[in-house]
Amino acid sequence: MDVFDRMLELSRDGFDCAQILLSLALELDGKSDPDLVRAMGGLSSGIAGGGDVCGALAGGACLLSYFAGRGEPDELPHPKLEEMYASLREWFDGYTAGYGGASCRCILAGDPRNRIQRCPMVVQSVFEKCFDLLERNGVL
């Protein structure tokens, strides 16, 4: 099964954008963490459903941090993590410019059908961009 098909399957199972991104990352890392996936739900639909920062962008930042961030007291984040965050944000701003902005509110444009028409491509693009950044910076 390819990433897009798996993403659609997770969506059909009721997971939102940020949850899908971390679920895919966990699966590719050979792990399962329902608690982490559950926590990612707070980022979906514009952070707690508020329509603000797109959950795919927030989830993408979390995906980068999952692989390159700090998780233990004696651990250091990857030295390029902040640059990867900045690159993701800059890319996402350009990617969503046609929607009028990077918020869920802008991407959905008041039309719930856009969740089906636009969001899958946004999530897939964020996933691909994150893995490109991780690979280019020697994390993966």
C-alpha positions, 0 to 999 in steps of 0.5 A, a space after each residue: 500500500 502506498 502512503 496516499 492510500 494509507 493516509 486515506 485509510 486512516 482518514 476513513 478511520 476518523 483520524 485527522 491531519 496531524 494524527 495521520 502524519 504521526 501515524 505514518 511516521 510511527 508506521 515507517 519507524 516500525 512503531 505504534 503509539 496510540 497515546 501519541 496519536 491521541 495527543 496529536 488530535 489536539 492539533 487538528 482542524 486548526 488547533 483544537 478545532 479553532 480553524 487557526 494553524 493548519 493541523 497538517 503544518 502543526 503535525 508536520 512540525 511534530 513529525 520533524 521533531 519526532 525524528 530530529 527532536 529531543 526526547 530524553 534529558 541527555 539527548 540533543 535535538 538535531 542541529 538543523 531542526 530549527 532550520 527544518 522547521 523554518 523551511 517547512 513553514 516557508 514552503 507551507 506558506 507558499 504552498 497554501 498561498 493560493 488558498 489565501 493563507 496557511 490556516 484551516 479557515 483559509 484552506 477550507 474557505 468555509 466549504 466543508 467539502 474542501 476537507 475532502 477535496 483539499 486536505 488529502 493533498 495538503 497532508 500528502 504534500 506536507 508528509 513528502 516535504 518533511 521526509 525530504 527535509 529529514 533526508 536532505 539534513 541527514 536525519 534519515 
